[in-house]
Amino acid sequence: VVDVNGQKGPNIFGRDAFALFLYTSNGIIDDLATWDNLSAPLTSAQRESSFSSYCASGDGTTFHGCFGKILNDNWQMTY
């Protein structure tokens, strides 16, 4: 888990805290693939689905899909 601004708030997943997963089998950093029995690297559509199902509908405590959305959107937070 990476908190991009340290101790400062808001400390909410998808805003300033993100979970990155390193898949050692292929050296890829991606979003959580095992949540829906997927395998890394995820497709853009899989990342969007995970974002919609988890990160966008969460209360700031669900980290699934947040990092994948940023990957899809060229490292921009568009949500």
C-alpha positions in Angstrom: 0.0 0.0 0.0 1.3 3.4 -1.0 0.0 6.6 0.7 1.1 9.3 -1.7 1.1 12.1 0.8 2.2 10.3 4.0 0.4 11.1 7.2 -1.6 14.0 5.8 -5.3 13.3 5.1 -7.6 12.3 3.8 -6.0 8.8 3.9 -8.7 7.3 1.7 -8.1 4.4 -0.7 -8.5 5.7 -4.3 -7.7 9.3 -3.3 -4.3 9.3 -1.7 -3.7 5.7 -0.8 -3.4 2.9 -3.3 -2.6 -0.8 -3.3 -0.1 -2.0 -5.9 0.5 -5.7 -6.5 3.8 -7.0 -7.7 3.3 -10.3 -9.6 6.7 -12.0 -9.3 5.9 -14.6 -12.0 6.0 -11.9 -14.7 7.4 -8.8 -13.0 4.2 -6.8 -13.5 2.8 -4.2 -11.1 -1.0 -4.1 -11.5 -4.2 -4.0 -9.6 -5.5 -7.0 -7.6 -6.1 -9.8 -10.1 -6.9 -12.7 -7.8 -10.0 -10.9 -6.4 -12.1 -12.1 -9.4 -9.9 -15.1 -10.3 -8.2 -13.1 -13.0 -4.5 -13.2 -13.9 -2.1 -10.3 -14.4 -1.7 -8.3 -16.5 -5.3 -7.3 -16.4 -7.0 -5.9 -19.5 -8.3 -2.4 -19.6 -11.8 -3.7 -19.4 -11.1 -5.9 -16.4 -9.6 -2.9 -14.6 -12.6 -0.7 -15.4 -14.9 -3.5 -14.1 -13.0 -3.8 -10.9 -13.0 0.0 -10.5 -16.8 0.2 -11.0 -17.5 -2.8 -8.7 -15.2 -1.9 -5.9 -13.3 1.4 -5.7 -16.0 3.7 -7.2 -18.8 2.1 -5.1 -16.8 1.9 -1.9 -16.6 4.1 1.2 -12.9 4.8 1.0 -11.9 1.5 2.6 -12.1 -0.7 -0.5 -8.9 -0.5 -2.5 -9.7 -3.0 -5.3 -9.8 -1.3 -8.7 -8.4 2.1 -7.7 -4.8 1.6 -8.9 -6.1 -0.1 -12.1 -8.2 2.9 -13.0 -5.1 5.2 -12.8 -3.2 2.8 -15.0 -6.0 2.8 -17.5 -6.1 6.6 -17.5 -2.4 7.2 -18.2 -1.5 7.9 -14.6 -4.2 10.5 -14.2 -6.9 10.5 -11.5 -10.0 11.2 -13.7 -12.6 10.2 -11.1 
